[in-house]
Amino acid sequence: MYTVTQRFLDTIVQSHTPVTEVTLFRADGVVETLPHTGGSVTVDRGQQCRRTCSVTIDDVSLIPRTARDKLSVYGAQLRIARGVDYGNGEQELVPVGVFRLDEVGGDVDEGPVTLQGKSLECIVSDDKFTQPYKATGTAVGAVTALIQRSIPGATVLTGSTVVDAAIGPRTFDVNADPWTAVTEVAAAIGAEVYANADGEFVIAELPDLLTTTPVWTIAAGEGGAYMQAVRSMSATNVYNGILARGENSETNTAPVQALVVDSDPNSPTYWDGPFGHRPDFYSSSTLTTTGQCTAAATLKLRAAQAPNASADITALPNPALEAGDVLRVVYPDGSAELHQAHSFPIDLGTDGGFVIKTISAKEGT
């Protein structure tokens, strides 16, 4: 979760005045605040571009007609924030994303005008390789090089629990997707990569639901953020073991592999329990040691187990959340569960509830 004050967290569960801000970074270098009437930001860790936005404005004169217009889709970006107005002249705004402006359109006579954008992973993804590209060195170094190949000034942050390691050389073909390369290289050290709300790139482990302290409690009752919940379980596309394998012909490295399984006897997907054995498989030439195979398999297993329990939690909006955050949900009957945020919308126009789709629910106290 983005760092906010306790005052902010106390205010968002009370009646308050939300405030939003859209900043336009024009292709010509001019920066200006963009008046807007509504819109939303969607955060979804299941998508290649983790954040997408839709912003509505009234001024139909801003519908671009040439590449030189200020809302041109040839390099402009949007920085969006949402927060609270404390009513005494003070505001606290939280960034909810930096987006490449991809589409602008609307009724040229009456409006409204709609702006569509994607978070900065799309810049890396669209910069397809025009010649074979070799990723080498350490995983963090290779990921950083791939990102800064497309965005030279990009900030790349490494999570505190990530352990960097050398990878096997991996050559990506012409026309391959560089963001796919980023995710493959990061998996070698058990990490995922995404653009955060500030437009920085983060290399981090997916938080472990059982060992991570919840960042926010969604509680029923007075002073709580809970509004409603729908819960479900499904065994579709659920795996309880991942076999990760690596073989690198460029370095003549002997094949390596590691099988990581759900070893928690209290888990519904326990490897030796009634669920049975349901393995999935992952391979990459970046994996050259058993330890790397274990790290990659661990990352993949956390995601593969996740769909077995999910919920749609309707809560009062908290724009500081990040996909992957661990949440504690306290239901009206007093029971509590730990959930991991998977996706949610952030509205830019109202203070009504928002629905957090969660994965991997576990009993919590």
Short mmCIF file of the C-alpha atoms (twelve columns), coordinates in Angstrom:
data_MODEL
# 
_entry.id   MODEL 
# 
loop_
_atom_site.group_PDB 
_atom_site.id 
_atom_site.type_symbol 
_atom_site.label_atom_id 
_atom_site.label_alt_id 
_atom_site.label_comp_id 
_atom_site.label_asym_id 
_atom_site.label_seq_id 
_atom_site.Cartn_x 
_atom_site.Cartn_y 
_atom_site.Cartn_z 
_atom_site.pdbx_PDB_model_num 
ATOM 1   C CA . MET A 1   0.000   0.000   0.000   1 
ATOM 2   C CA . TYR A 2   1.167   3.499   -0.789  1 
ATOM 3   C CA . THR A 3   2.387   5.308   2.319   1 
ATOM 4   C CA . VAL A 4   -0.324  7.595   3.733   1 
ATOM 5   C CA . THR A 5   -0.966  9.226   7.092   1 
ATOM 6   C CA . GLN A 6   -3.136  7.668   9.775   1 
ATOM 7   C CA . ARG A 7   -5.332  10.737  9.406   1 
ATOM 8   C CA . PHE A 8   -5.971  9.718   5.792   1 
ATOM 9   C CA . LEU A 9   -6.951  6.147   6.789   1 
ATOM 10  C CA . ASP A 10  -9.233  7.455   9.539   1 
ATOM 11  C CA . THR A 11  -10.905 9.913   7.147   1 
ATOM 12  C CA . ILE A 12  -11.685 7.538   4.263   1 
ATOM 13  C CA . VAL A 13  -13.985 5.442   6.479   1 
ATOM 14  C CA . GLN A 14  -15.981 8.528   7.447   1 
ATOM 15  C CA . SER A 15  -18.093 10.955  5.474   1 
ATOM 16  C CA . HIS A 16  -15.609 13.110  3.604   1 
ATOM 17  C CA . THR A 17  -15.020 15.067  0.409   1 
ATOM 18  C CA . PRO A 18  -12.913 13.141  -2.118  1 
ATOM 19  C CA . VAL A 19  -10.617 15.118  -4.397  1 
ATOM 20  C CA . THR A 20  -8.972  14.039  -7.650  1 
ATOM 21  C CA . GLU A 21  -6.276  15.515  -9.851  1 
ATOM 22  C CA . VAL A 22  -5.241  14.762  -13.435 1 
ATOM 23  C CA . THR A 23  -1.910  16.169  -14.607 1 
ATOM 24  C CA . LEU A 24  -1.094  16.209  -18.320 1 
ATOM 25  C CA . PHE A 25  2.535   15.837  -19.420 1 
ATOM 26  C CA . ARG A 26  2.463   17.004  -23.005 1 
ATOM 27  C CA . ALA A 27  4.776   15.645  -25.665 1 
ATOM 28  C CA . ASP A 28  6.257   19.135  -26.039 1 
ATOM 29  C CA . GLY A 29  7.340   19.168  -22.390 1 
ATOM 30  C CA . VAL A 30  4.574   21.416  -21.047 1 
ATOM 31  C CA . VAL A 31  2.942   20.212  -17.796 1 
ATOM 32  C CA . GLU A 32  -0.561  21.334  -16.838 1 
ATOM 33  C CA . THR A 33  -3.502  20.317  -14.679 1 
ATOM 34  C CA . LEU A 34  -6.382  18.951  -16.755 1 
ATOM 35  C CA . PRO A 35  -9.933  19.825  -15.637 1 
ATOM 36  C CA . HIS A 36  -12.033 16.655  -15.631 1 
ATOM 37  C CA . THR A 37  -15.537 15.542  -14.746 1 
ATOM 38  C CA . GLY A 38  -15.012 11.871  -13.898 1 
ATOM 39  C CA . GLY A 39  -13.379 8.639   -14.856 1 
ATOM 40  C CA . SER A 40  -11.707 5.679   -13.217 1 
ATOM 41  C CA . VAL A 41  -8.441  3.822   -12.784 1 
ATOM 42  C CA . THR A 42  -8.427  0.025   -12.826 1 
ATOM 43  C CA . VAL A 43  -5.665  -1.868  -11.005 1 
ATOM 44  C CA . ASP A 44  -5.302  -5.543  -11.990 1 
ATOM 45  C CA . ARG A 45  -2.240  -7.685  -11.325 1 
ATOM 46  C CA . GLY A 46  -3.529  -10.252 -13.819 1 
ATOM 47  C CA . GLN A 47  -2.935  -7.879  -16.731 1 
ATOM 48  C CA . GLN A 48  0.340   -7.076  -18.461 1 
ATOM 49  C CA . CYS A 49  -0.300  -3.371  -17.903 1 
ATOM 50  C CA . ARG A 50  -1.271  -3.384  -14.247 1 
ATOM 51  C CA . ARG A 51  -3.092  -0.037  -14.378 1 
ATOM 52  C CA . THR A 52  -5.425  1.442   -16.994 1 
ATOM 53  C CA . CYS A 53  -7.346  4.697   -16.897 1 
ATOM 54  C CA . SER A 54  -10.368 6.367   -18.420 1 
ATOM 55  C CA . VAL A 55  -10.835 10.108  -17.836 1 
ATOM 56  C CA . THR A 56  -13.751 12.255  -18.987 1 
ATOM 57  C CA . ILE A 57  -13.546 15.970  -19.741 1 
ATOM 58  C CA . ASP A 58  -16.105 18.475  -21.055 1 
ATOM 59  C CA . ASP A 59  -13.965 20.625  -23.345 1 
ATOM 60  C CA . VAL A 60  -14.622 19.270  -26.858 1 
ATOM 61  C CA . SER A 61  -12.047 21.686  -28.282 1 
ATOM 62  C CA . LEU A 62  -9.392  19.400  -26.814 1 
ATOM 63  C CA . ILE A 63  -10.254 16.521  -29.157 1 
ATOM 64  C CA . PRO A 64  -6.996  16.383  -31.153 1 
ATOM 65  C CA . ARG A 65  -6.986  17.074  -34.872 1 
ATOM 66  C CA . THR A 66  -3.231  17.109  -35.448 1 
ATOM 67  C CA . ALA A 67  -0.186  15.451  -33.913 1 
ATOM 68  C CA . ARG A 68  0.792   18.809  -32.385 1 
ATOM 69  C CA . ASP A 69  -2.375  19.229  -30.295 1 
ATOM 70  C CA . LYS A 70  -1.853  19.006  -26.537 1 
ATOM 71  C CA . LEU A 71  -3.938  15.829  -26.155 1 
ATOM 72  C CA . SER A 72  -2.120  14.131  -29.001 1 
ATOM 73  C CA . VAL A 73  -1.519  10.409  -28.511 1 
ATOM 74  C CA . TYR A 74  2.085   10.747  -29.713 1 
ATOM 75  C CA . GLY A 75  3.928   10.792  -26.413 1 
ATOM 76  C CA . ALA A 76  1.651   12.534  -23.893 1 
ATOM 77  C CA . GLN A 77  1.230   11.067  -20.399 1 
ATOM 78  C CA . LEU A 78  -1.250  11.457  -17.560 1 
ATOM 79  C CA . ARG A 79  -0.468  11.401  -13.832 1 
ATOM 80  C CA . ILE A 80  -3.610  10.792  -11.767 1 
ATOM 81  C CA . ALA A 81  -4.160  11.151  -8.026  1 
ATOM 82  C CA . ARG A 82  -7.085  10.763  -5.640  1 
ATOM 83  C CA . GLY A 83  -7.327  11.763  -2.020  1 
ATOM 84  C CA . VAL A 84  -9.300  13.644  0.595   1 
ATOM 85  C CA . ASP A 85  -10.102 17.262  1.276   1 
ATOM 86  C CA . TYR A 86  -9.917  17.813  5.025   1 
ATOM 87  C CA . GLY A 87  -12.141 20.888  4.768   1 
ATOM 88  C CA . ASN A 88  -9.673  23.301  6.338   1 
ATOM 89  C CA . GLY A 89  -7.667  24.105  3.234   1 
ATOM 90  C CA . GLU A 90  -5.602  20.915  3.570   1 
ATOM 91  C CA . GLN A 91  -5.659  18.014  1.133   1 
ATOM 92  C CA . GLU A 92  -3.866  14.661  0.994   1 
ATOM 93  C CA . LEU A 93  -3.525  13.214  -2.480  1 
ATOM 94  C CA . VAL A 94  -2.371  9.693   -3.324  1 
ATOM 95  C CA . PRO A 95  -1.002  8.871   -6.791  1 
ATOM 96  C CA . VAL A 96  -3.002  6.148   -8.534  1 
ATOM 97  C CA . GLY A 97  -0.967  5.832   -11.700 1 
ATOM 98  C CA . VAL A 98  1.106   7.267   -14.522 1 
ATOM 99  C CA . PHE A 99  -0.294  6.466   -17.943 1 
ATOM 100 C CA . ARG A 100 0.645   6.753   -21.567 1 
ATOM 101 C CA . LEU A 101 -2.213  8.553   -23.324 1 
ATOM 102 C CA . ASP A 102 -3.378  6.095   -25.991 1 
ATOM 103 C CA . GLU A 103 -6.785  7.299   -27.148 1 
ATOM 104 C CA . VAL A 104 -8.847  10.503  -27.102 1 
ATOM 105 C CA . GLY A 105 -12.337 10.794  -28.558 1 
ATOM 106 C CA . GLY A 106 -15.894 11.990  -28.114 1 
ATOM 107 C CA . ASP A 107 -18.832 13.815  -29.664 1 
ATOM 108 C CA . VAL A 108 -17.295 16.903  -31.273 1 
ATOM 109 C CA . ASP A 109 -20.440 18.968  -30.623 1 
ATOM 110 C CA . GLU A 110 -21.684 17.924  -27.189 1 
ATOM 111 C CA . GLY A 111 -18.966 15.793  -25.622 1 
ATOM 112 C CA . PRO A 112 -17.986 14.369  -23.281 1 
ATOM 113 C CA . VAL A 113 -14.423 13.623  -24.296 1 
ATOM 114 C CA . THR A 114 -12.889 10.362  -23.062 1 
ATOM 115 C CA . LEU A 115 -9.169  9.819   -22.535 1 
ATOM 116 C CA . GLN A 116 -7.824  6.250   -22.334 1 
ATOM 117 C CA . GLY A 117 -4.387  5.282   -21.057 1 
ATOM 118 C CA . LYS A 118 -2.204  2.394   -19.903 1 
ATOM 119 C CA . SER A 119 0.524   2.238   -17.277 1 
ATOM 120 C CA . LEU A 120 4.132   2.322   -18.385 1 
ATOM 121 C CA . GLU A 121 4.647   -1.425  -18.905 1 
ATOM 122 C CA . CYS A 122 3.036   -0.794  -22.311 1 
ATOM 123 C CA . ILE A 123 6.012   1.298   -23.451 1 
ATOM 124 C CA . VAL A 124 8.380   -1.604  -22.835 1 
ATOM 125 C CA . SER A 125 5.989   -4.130  -24.363 1 
ATOM 126 C CA . ASP A 126 5.450   -2.147  -27.563 1 
ATOM 127 C CA . ASP A 127 9.193   -1.698  -28.157 1 
ATOM 128 C CA . LYS A 128 9.542   -5.116  -29.823 1 
ATOM 129 C CA . PHE A 129 13.018  -6.447  -30.518 1 
ATOM 130 C CA . THR A 130 14.208  -5.582  -34.027 1 
ATOM 131 C CA . GLN A 131 17.253  -7.812  -33.641 1 
ATOM 132 C CA . PRO A 132 18.060  -10.749 -31.350 1 
ATOM 133 C CA . TYR A 133 18.487  -9.567  -27.751 1 
ATOM 134 C CA . LYS A 134 20.577  -11.394 -25.147 1 
ATOM 135 C CA . ALA A 135 19.698  -10.997 -21.469 1 
ATOM 136 C CA . THR A 136 22.632  -11.858 -19.252 1 
ATOM 137 C CA . GLY A 137 24.299  -11.004 -15.938 1 
ATOM 138 C CA . THR A 138 22.105  -10.882 -12.846 1 
ATOM 139 C CA . ALA A 139 18.319  -10.969 -12.894 1 
ATOM 140 C CA . VAL A 140 17.917  -7.456  -11.465 1 
ATOM 141 C CA . GLY A 141 20.532  -6.074  -13.855 1 
ATOM 142 C CA . ALA A 142 18.920  -7.764  -16.853 1 
ATOM 143 C CA . VAL A 143 15.419  -6.560  -15.917 1 
ATOM 144 C CA . THR A 144 16.715  -3.022  -15.405 1 
ATOM 145 C CA . ALA A 145 18.482  -3.085  -18.780 1 
ATOM 146 C CA . LEU A 146 15.345  -4.301  -20.543 1 
ATOM 147 C CA . ILE A 147 13.214  -1.542  -19.020 1 
ATOM 148 C CA . GLN A 148 15.755  1.234   -19.555 1 
ATOM 149 C CA . ARG A 149 16.264  0.078   -23.143 1 
ATOM 150 C CA . SER A 150 12.792  1.518   -23.806 1 
ATOM 151 C CA . ILE A 151 12.619  4.182   -21.055 1 
ATOM 152 C CA . PRO A 152 16.191  5.407   -20.453 1 
ATOM 153 C CA . GLY A 153 15.312  7.459   -17.376 1 
ATOM 154 C CA . ALA A 154 13.108  4.823   -15.717 1 
ATOM 155 C CA . THR A 155 13.493  4.231   -11.993 1 
ATOM 156 C CA . VAL A 156 13.718  0.527   -11.135 1 
ATOM 157 C CA . LEU A 157 13.253  -0.394  -7.465  1 
ATOM 158 C CA . THR A 158 14.089  -3.748  -5.893  1 
ATOM 159 C CA . GLY A 159 12.012  -5.114  -3.009  1 
ATOM 160 C CA . SER A 160 13.761  -5.698  0.303   1 
ATOM 161 C CA . THR A 161 13.146  -9.463  0.208   1 
ATOM 162 C CA . VAL A 162 14.408  -9.987  -3.346  1 
ATOM 163 C CA . VAL A 163 17.728  -11.844 -3.568  1 
ATOM 164 C CA . ASP A 164 19.487  -11.097 -6.842  1 
ATOM 165 C CA . ALA A 165 21.346  -13.866 -8.652  1 
ATOM 166 C CA . ALA A 166 23.120  -14.583 -11.916 1 
ATOM 167 C CA . ILE A 167 20.935  -15.954 -14.712 1 
ATOM 168 C CA . GLY A 168 21.724  -18.158 -17.657 1 
ATOM 169 C CA . PRO A 169 22.082  -16.181 -20.907 1 
ATOM 170 C CA . ARG A 170 18.737  -15.943 -22.694 1 
ATOM 171 C CA . THR A 171 18.437  -14.763 -26.300 1 
ATOM 172 C CA . PHE A 172 15.065  -13.368 -27.337 1 
ATOM 173 C CA . ASP A 173 14.093  -13.453 -31.010 1 
ATOM 174 C CA . VAL A 174 13.237  -10.586 -33.334 1 
ATOM 175 C CA . ASN A 175 9.623   -9.405  -32.745 1 
ATOM 176 C CA . ALA A 176 9.546   -10.866 -29.225 1 
ATOM 177 C CA . ASP A 177 7.775   -8.873  -26.500 1 
ATOM 178 C CA . PRO A 178 10.335  -7.224  -24.160 1 
ATOM 179 C CA . TRP A 179 7.856   -7.152  -21.261 1 
ATOM 180 C CA . THR A 180 7.463   -10.929 -21.570 1 
ATOM 181 C CA . ALA A 181 11.262  -11.052 -21.360 1 
ATOM 182 C CA . VAL A 182 11.156  -8.912  -18.209 1 
ATOM 183 C CA . THR A 183 8.702   -11.245 -16.478 1 
ATOM 184 C CA . GLU A 184 10.660  -14.359 -17.505 1 
ATOM 185 C CA . VAL A 185 13.956  -13.011 -16.204 1 
ATOM 186 C CA . ALA A 186 12.388  -11.830 -12.925 1 
ATOM 187 C CA . ALA A 187 10.826  -15.254 -12.371 1 
ATOM 188 C CA . ALA A 188 14.347  -16.693 -12.137 1 
ATOM 189 C CA . ILE A 189 14.658  -15.041 -8.704  1 
ATOM 190 C CA . GLY A 190 11.024  -15.587 -7.716  1 
ATOM 191 C CA . ALA A 191 9.962   -12.013 -8.423  1 
ATOM 192 C CA . GLU A 192 7.374   -10.144 -10.449 1 
ATOM 193 C CA . VAL A 193 7.721   -6.704  -12.042 1 
ATOM 194 C CA . TYR A 194 5.180   -3.907  -12.417 1 
ATOM 195 C CA . ALA A 195 4.854   -0.149  -12.724 1 
ATOM 196 C CA . ASN A 196 3.623   1.329   -9.445  1 
ATOM 197 C CA . ALA A 197 1.362   4.316   -8.815  1 
ATOM 198 C CA . ASP A 198 4.320   6.716   -9.129  1 
ATOM 199 C CA . GLY A 199 5.315   5.343   -12.536 1 
ATOM 200 C CA . GLU A 200 8.360   3.598   -11.070 1 
ATOM 201 C CA . PHE A 201 9.122   -0.024  -11.888 1 
ATOM 202 C CA . VAL A 202 9.206   -2.452  -8.988  1 
ATOM 203 C CA . ILE A 203 10.906  -5.859  -8.807  1 
ATOM 204 C CA . ALA A 204 9.315   -7.662  -5.862  1 
ATOM 205 C CA . GLU A 205 8.143   -10.974 -4.526  1 
ATOM 206 C CA . LEU A 206 4.417   -11.601 -4.425  1 
ATOM 207 C CA . PRO A 207 3.594   -11.219 -0.704  1 
ATOM 208 C CA . ASP A 208 2.975   -14.488 1.125   1 
ATOM 209 C CA . LEU A 209 -0.529  -14.412 2.584   1 
ATOM 210 C CA . LEU A 210 0.467   -16.482 5.617   1 
ATOM 211 C CA . THR A 211 3.488   -14.441 6.694   1 
ATOM 212 C CA . THR A 212 2.752   -10.873 5.548   1 
ATOM 213 C CA . THR A 213 1.213   -8.349  7.931   1 
ATOM 214 C CA . PRO A 214 -2.063  -6.996  6.495   1 
ATOM 215 C CA . VAL A 215 -1.765  -3.412  5.264   1 
ATOM 216 C CA . TRP A 216 -5.420  -2.522  5.891   1 
ATOM 217 C CA . THR A 217 -8.370  -3.896  7.845   1 
ATOM 218 C CA . ILE A 218 -11.786 -3.843  6.183   1 
ATOM 219 C CA . ALA A 219 -14.121 -4.203  9.141   1 
ATOM 220 C CA . ALA A 220 -17.900 -4.278  9.408   1 
ATOM 221 C CA . GLY A 221 -19.673 -1.964  11.794  1 
ATOM 222 C CA . GLU A 222 -19.369 1.662   12.772  1 
ATOM 223 C CA . GLY A 223 -16.110 3.227   11.695  1 
ATOM 224 C CA . GLY A 224 -15.288 0.305   9.395   1 
ATOM 225 C CA . ALA A 225 -14.812 0.199   5.625   1 
ATOM 226 C CA . TYR A 226 -16.774 -3.043  5.018   1 
ATOM 227 C CA . MET A 227 -19.981 -2.819  2.982   1 
ATOM 228 C CA . GLN A 228 -20.648 -6.237  1.401   1 
ATOM 229 C CA . ALA A 229 -18.900 -9.450  0.352   1 
ATOM 230 C CA . VAL A 230 -19.446 -12.290 -2.123  1 
ATOM 231 C CA . ARG A 231 -17.224 -15.332 -1.596  1 
ATOM 232 C CA . SER A 232 -16.570 -18.382 -3.786  1 
ATOM 233 C CA . MET A 233 -14.303 -21.397 -4.246  1 
ATOM 234 C CA . SER A 234 -13.236 -23.104 -7.464  1 
ATOM 235 C CA . ALA A 235 -10.744 -25.812 -8.388  1 
ATOM 236 C CA . THR A 236 -10.514 -24.647 -11.997 1 
ATOM 237 C CA . ASN A 237 -6.912  -23.907 -13.031 1 
ATOM 238 C CA . VAL A 238 -5.695  -24.528 -9.485  1 
ATOM 239 C CA . TYR A 239 -2.357  -26.310 -9.083  1 
ATOM 240 C CA . ASN A 240 -0.628  -27.454 -5.925  1 
ATOM 241 C CA . GLY A 241 2.804   -28.130 -7.344  1 
ATOM 242 C CA . ILE A 242 5.101   -26.451 -9.842  1 
ATOM 243 C CA . LEU A 243 8.016   -28.178 -11.544 1 
ATOM 244 C CA . ALA A 244 10.448  -25.539 -12.782 1 
ATOM 245 C CA . ARG A 245 13.157  -26.624 -15.208 1 
ATOM 246 C CA . GLY A 246 16.150  -24.962 -16.817 1 
ATOM 247 C CA . GLU A 247 18.599  -25.970 -19.523 1 
ATOM 248 C CA . ASN A 248 20.953  -23.534 -21.229 1 
ATOM 249 C CA . SER A 249 22.588  -24.668 -24.448 1 
ATOM 250 C CA . GLU A 250 24.571  -21.414 -24.767 1 
ATOM 251 C CA . THR A 251 26.600  -22.235 -21.661 1 
ATOM 252 C CA . ASN A 252 26.364  -26.042 -21.861 1 
ATOM 253 C CA . THR A 253 24.832  -26.004 -18.399 1 
ATOM 254 C CA . ALA A 254 23.457  -29.325 -17.237 1 
ATOM 255 C CA . PRO A 255 19.657  -29.460 -16.918 1 
ATOM 256 C CA . VAL A 256 18.341  -28.460 -13.492 1 
ATOM 257 C CA . GLN A 257 14.899  -28.653 -11.961 1 
ATOM 258 C CA . ALA A 258 12.972  -28.260 -8.723  1 
ATOM 259 C CA . LEU A 259 9.490   -29.315 -7.690  1 
ATOM 260 C CA . VAL A 260 7.779   -27.021 -5.177  1 
ATOM 261 C CA . VAL A 261 4.511   -28.243 -3.690  1 
ATOM 262 C CA . ASP A 262 1.915   -27.014 -1.227  1 
ATOM 263 C CA . SER A 263 3.377   -28.530 1.937   1 
ATOM 264 C CA . ASP A 264 0.910   -26.963 4.411   1 
ATOM 265 C CA . PRO A 265 -1.223  -29.778 5.912   1 
ATOM 266 C CA . ASN A 266 -3.899  -27.203 6.779   1 
ATOM 267 C CA . SER A 267 -4.172  -25.972 3.193   1 
ATOM 268 C CA . PRO A 268 -7.104  -27.179 1.058   1 
ATOM 269 C CA . THR A 269 -4.613  -27.770 -1.769  1 
ATOM 270 C CA . TYR A 270 -2.113  -29.726 0.364   1 
ATOM 271 C CA . TRP A 271 0.011   -31.899 -1.960  1 
ATOM 272 C CA . ASP A 272 -0.595  -35.068 0.040   1 
ATOM 273 C CA . GLY A 273 -4.206  -34.263 0.911   1 
ATOM 274 C CA . PRO A 274 -7.608  -35.064 -0.611  1 
ATOM 275 C CA . PHE A 275 -7.034  -32.529 -3.408  1 
ATOM 276 C CA . GLY A 276 -4.483  -34.913 -4.894  1 
ATOM 277 C CA . HIS A 277 -1.487  -34.080 -7.040  1 
ATOM 278 C CA . ARG A 278 -2.127  -31.379 -9.647  1 
ATOM 279 C CA . PRO A 279 1.242   -30.116 -10.918 1 
ATOM 280 C CA . ASP A 280 1.939   -27.438 -13.501 1 
ATOM 281 C CA . PHE A 281 5.221   -26.823 -15.319 1 
ATOM 282 C CA . TYR A 282 7.524   -23.892 -16.095 1 
ATOM 283 C CA . SER A 283 10.793  -23.805 -18.012 1 
ATOM 284 C CA . SER A 284 13.321  -21.126 -18.936 1 
ATOM 285 C CA . SER A 285 16.951  -21.097 -20.026 1 
ATOM 286 C CA . THR A 286 17.545  -18.340 -17.442 1 
ATOM 287 C CA . LEU A 287 17.331  -21.012 -14.734 1 
ATOM 288 C CA . THR A 288 20.785  -22.523 -14.248 1 
ATOM 289 C CA . THR A 289 20.701  -23.690 -10.621 1 
ATOM 290 C CA . THR A 290 18.354  -25.691 -8.464  1 
ATOM 291 C CA . GLY A 291 17.953  -22.647 -6.243  1 
ATOM 292 C CA . GLN A 292 16.724  -20.542 -9.155  1 
ATOM 293 C CA . CYS A 293 14.290  -23.289 -10.148 1 
ATOM 294 C CA . THR A 294 13.010  -23.347 -6.571  1 
ATOM 295 C CA . ALA A 295 12.545  -19.567 -6.496  1 
ATOM 296 C CA . ALA A 296 10.717  -19.546 -9.830  1 
ATOM 297 C CA . ALA A 297 8.507   -22.464 -8.832  1 
ATOM 298 C CA . THR A 298 7.658   -20.799 -5.506  1 
ATOM 299 C CA . LEU A 299 6.511   -17.627 -7.268  1 
ATOM 300 C CA . LYS A 300 4.431   -19.584 -9.768  1 
ATOM 301 C CA . LEU A 301 2.913   -21.755 -7.025  1 
ATOM 302 C CA . ARG A 302 1.624   -18.776 -5.047  1 
ATOM 303 C CA . ALA A 303 -0.267  -17.612 -8.121  1 
ATOM 304 C CA . ALA A 304 -1.386  -21.129 -9.073  1 
ATOM 305 C CA . GLN A 305 -2.919  -21.807 -5.641  1 
ATOM 306 C CA . ALA A 306 -4.655  -18.436 -5.482  1 
ATOM 307 C CA . PRO A 307 -7.860  -19.113 -7.449  1 
ATOM 308 C CA . ASN A 308 -9.079  -21.779 -5.004  1 
ATOM 309 C CA . ALA A 309 -10.794 -19.142 -2.856  1 
ATOM 310 C CA . SER A 310 -11.816 -15.673 -3.923  1 
ATOM 311 C CA . ALA A 311 -14.116 -12.884 -2.889  1 
ATOM 312 C CA . ASP A 312 -15.567 -9.619  -4.099  1 
ATOM 313 C CA . ILE A 313 -15.275 -7.265  -1.144  1 
ATOM 314 C CA . THR A 314 -17.264 -4.043  -1.452  1 
ATOM 315 C CA . ALA A 315 -15.624 -1.446  0.751   1 
ATOM 316 C CA . LEU A 316 -15.235 2.271   1.122   1 
ATOM 317 C CA . PRO A 317 -12.567 3.406   -1.375  1 
ATOM 318 C CA . ASN A 318 -8.909  3.341   -0.432  1 
ATOM 319 C CA . PRO A 319 -6.875  4.677   -3.369  1 
ATOM 320 C CA . ALA A 320 -3.603  3.831   -1.614  1 
ATOM 321 C CA . LEU A 321 -4.017  0.084   -2.190  1 
ATOM 322 C CA . GLU A 322 -1.758  -1.883  -4.527  1 
ATOM 323 C CA . ALA A 323 -2.625  -5.166  -6.202  1 
ATOM 324 C CA . GLY A 324 -1.050  -7.969  -4.162  1 
ATOM 325 C CA . ASP A 325 -1.634  -6.205  -0.836  1 
ATOM 326 C CA . VAL A 326 -2.692  -8.478  2.021   1 
ATOM 327 C CA . LEU A 327 -5.953  -7.348  3.633   1 
ATOM 328 C CA . ARG A 328 -7.760  -8.393  6.799   1 
ATOM 329 C CA . VAL A 329 -11.538 -8.594  6.379   1 
ATOM 330 C CA . VAL A 330 -13.775 -8.691  9.459   1 
ATOM 331 C CA . TYR A 331 -17.323 -9.788  8.614   1 
ATOM 332 C CA . PRO A 332 -20.523 -8.715  10.390  1 
ATOM 333 C CA . ASP A 333 -20.554 -11.985 12.398  1 
ATOM 334 C CA . GLY A 334 -17.111 -11.177 13.800  1 
ATOM 335 C CA . SER A 335 -15.209 -13.800 11.806  1 
ATOM 336 C CA . ALA A 336 -12.034 -12.654 10.070  1 
ATOM 337 C CA . GLU A 337 -10.155 -13.685 6.947   1 
ATOM 338 C CA . LEU A 338 -6.957  -12.684 5.221   1 
ATOM 339 C CA . HIS A 339 -7.292  -11.819 1.542   1 
ATOM 340 C CA . GLN A 340 -4.913  -10.707 -1.180  1 
ATOM 341 C CA . ALA A 341 -6.067  -7.878  -3.442  1 
ATOM 342 C CA . HIS A 342 -6.116  -8.918  -7.087  1 
ATOM 343 C CA . SER A 343 -7.959  -6.092  -8.844  1 
ATOM 344 C CA . PHE A 344 -10.093 -3.064  -8.068  1 
ATOM 345 C CA . PRO A 345 -11.362 0.166   -9.681  1 
ATOM 346 C CA . ILE A 346 -10.641 3.627   -8.310  1 
ATOM 347 C CA . ASP A 347 -13.411 6.057   -9.195  1 
ATOM 348 C CA . LEU A 348 -12.464 9.639   -10.016 1 
ATOM 349 C CA . GLY A 349 -15.882 11.124  -9.498  1 
ATOM 350 C CA . THR A 350 -17.676 9.786   -6.403  1 
ATOM 351 C CA . ASP A 351 -17.124 8.627   -2.835  1 
ATOM 352 C CA . GLY A 352 -19.228 5.452   -3.161  1 
ATOM 353 C CA . GLY A 353 -17.941 1.950   -2.472  1 
ATOM 354 C CA . PHE A 354 -15.525 0.040   -4.650  1 
ATOM 355 C CA . VAL A 355 -15.221 -3.702  -5.244  1 
ATOM 356 C CA . ILE A 356 -11.917 -5.393  -4.455  1 
ATOM 357 C CA . LYS A 357 -11.550 -8.763  -6.163  1 
ATOM 358 C CA . THR A 358 -9.392  -10.877 -3.902  1 
ATOM 359 C CA . ILE A 359 -7.636  -14.227 -4.087  1 
ATOM 360 C CA . SER A 360 -6.360  -16.836 -1.668  1 
ATOM 361 C CA . ALA A 361 -8.621  -16.263 1.316   1 
ATOM 362 C CA . LYS A 362 -7.362  -17.715 4.623   1 
ATOM 363 C CA . GLU A 363 -8.742  -17.641 8.130   1 
ATOM 364 C CA . GLY A 364 -7.282  -14.734 10.073  1 
ATOM 365 C CA . THR A 365 -7.502  -13.305 13.559  1 
# 
